[in-house]
């Protein structure tokens, strides 16, 4: 009984702290000509106290207060690292609430959207860095890439695959085996399946760049890019 009373008191005080933080944040952001950092730090203190009071007492209320704190760091203080740390904790708490469906809860959607935004931003940075680093390999591969493009443009799918499998075997797949004679005689209705299999065979995601080299990985990327374009053209066939 005493434990229940203590728990309920903590949750009640937590809600009061959060409401005070919400009111003070609105006042600080919208009723002042300049951003009052003292007010912002007071808001952070209120949210932090709210979080501590709900910890191990009410998972959802803790998640709500954490979300508000994370959004403050994201939108007001522009501290992405801190915001991400807080909002990842929100998503961890959300996991503990399963199998409950949280998709309609505002706090869960807000936390998920910001984390997704950070992940997309990180992905774009990595892709940009990779594109920059791969250019030197593209340059050294130019003769092979011209040959690849020429074959893709002029040969049948059967001949393209036979050429690839005989002249440029996927060496990162040591147990790879294929019947090139069967491929050379493959009927038209099996070509999409053969292309799909070739895309898997050359896909760069499984390539250990340290073992096989970055140039080889870029080469396989270009092969997959060309085979995928062929596959897309055949979708309606």
N, C-alpha and C positions, 0 to 999 in steps of 0.2 A: 504493500500500500504506500509506504513511504517512498519507495523507488518510483512508483507511478506518479506520485505528486511532484517529486523532484524532476522527473522527465518532462511532465506537462509544464512545469514552471520554466524549465530551460527553453522549451519550444516557444512558449509565450513570450519570453524575454527576447528570444531570437527574432521573432516576427516584429516586435517593437523596434529592435535595433535596425532591422532591414527597412521598415517603414520610415524611420528617422533618416536613414541613409538616402532613400529614394527622394524624400522631400528636400533634404539638404543639397543633393546632387542637382535636382531641377533648379533650385534657387541659385546655386553656384554657376550653372551653365547658362541659364536664360535670363536671370535678373541682374546680372552684373555686366558692366561694359568690358571688363577685362577678366580673364580667368583667375579665380582666386585659388591659388595652390594650397593655401592653408585649409580652405574649405574642402578641396579634393582629398587631402590627406585625412581630414576628419571623416569624410565619407568612407574612405578605405578602412579606417579604424572601425567604423560602425559595421560595415559588411564583414570584416574579419571577426569581430566579436560575435556577430550573428552566426557565422560558420562554426566557430568553436562551440557555441551553445547547442547547436543541433547535432554535432558530431556524435555518432553512436546513439543518438536519440531519435532522429528522423532523417533518413537518407535523402528523401526528396527535398525537404526544406534546406538541407545542407547544399544540395545540388543547385537549387534556385539561387541561394545567396552567392555561391561560387560563380554561377553564370553571370550574375550582375557585376561581380567584381572583375571577372574576365573581360566583360564588355567594356567596363571602364578603362581597363588597361589597353584594350584594343582600339577603342574609338577616341578616348580623351587623352590618355598619356602616350598613345602610339608605341607602346612597348610590346612588340609582337612576341618576343620570347617568353615574357612573363605571362602574357595573355594565353599563349598556347599551352603553357604548363598548367595554368588554372583550368582551362577548358578541357584539356585532356583528362584531368581529374574528374570533371563533370561527366564525361562519357564513361569513365570507369565506374562511377557511381550508378550511372544509368544501366550498365551491364548487370549490376547487382540487383536491379529491380525487375529483371526478366523473370517470367515470360510476359510481363505487362507490356502492352503496346504504348510507347511514349511518343509516337509520331505526331500526335495532336497537341502535345504539351509545348507551350511557347518556349520555355527555358531550354528544352531538349533541342528544338528546331534551331534556336539561336546559336547554341553551342555547336551543334553539328555543322551549321552553315559556315561559321567562322573557321572551324577546323578544316572544312572542305576547301575554303578559300585559301588558307595557308598551304594546304597540300598541293593545290593547283599551282600556286605561286612557286613553290619549291620545285614542282615538276617542270614548269616553264624555265626556271633557272638552270636545272640540270640538262634539259634538252638544248638550251642555248649554248651551254658550256660544251656539251657533246658535239653539237653541230660545228662549233668553232674548232675543236680539237680534231675532228674527223676530216677536215678539209685537206690537210696535208696528205692523208692517206688516199683521198679521192684523187688528188693530183698525181700521185705515183701509180694509181690504178687506171689512169686514163686510157691507155691502149687496150686493157682488158675490158673496160667498161664500154668502149666503142665497139669492140667485138661482140660483147653481150647484147648491146642495143641492136646491132646489125642482125644478129641471129634471131632475136625476139621479133624484129620487124619483118623478116623475110621467110623464116622457116615455119613449118607446121609445129604444133605443140609437141607431137611425138618426136620430131627431130630436135627440137629445143631441149627436151628432157634427156634424150639419148646423148646429146652433146655435153650437157652439164654433167650427167652421171659418169661419162667416160673421160672427159677432159678436166673436169673440176669436181671431183668427188667430195662429198662433205666429210672432210678428214676429222672433224670433231666428233664424228659418230663412228668409232673404230669397228663396231660390229655391223656396220651398214652393208646391206646386200640388196641388189636389185637385178631383175631380169630385163636387160636393155632390149633384147630381141622381142620380148613380149610387148614392151612399151612401143617399139617401132611399128608393131602391127595392131596396136590398140584401136578398137572401134571408137567412133565419135562420141557415143553415149557414155564412155568411161573417162573422157578427157578431164572433166571437172574434178573427178575424184583423184586422178593422177596428179593434177596441178596442186590440189589441196595437200596431198601427201608430200609433194616436193617442197611446198612452202614450209611444212613442218620439218622436213629433213634439213633445210638450209637456214631455218630460223635462228637469228643471232642471240636470242635470249639465253640459250643453253650453252653458248660458247664461252670457254674460259680464255679471256683475252691474254692473260699472262702466259698461258700454255701455248696457244695457237697464234698469238700476235694480234695487234689492233688492226693491221691491214687486212688480215683474213676476215676478221669480224665485220669490217666495213664492206668487204667484198660480198659476204653473205647477205648483208643488209640490202645491197643493191640487187642481188639475185632475187631475194624475196620481194623487193619492191616491184621488179619487173614481172615476176610470176603472179603477184597479186593483181597487177593491172590486167594481165591476161585473164585471170579468173573472173574479175569483175565484168569484163567484156562478155564472158560466157554465161553470166547469171541468167540472162533471159533466153538462153538457147535451150 
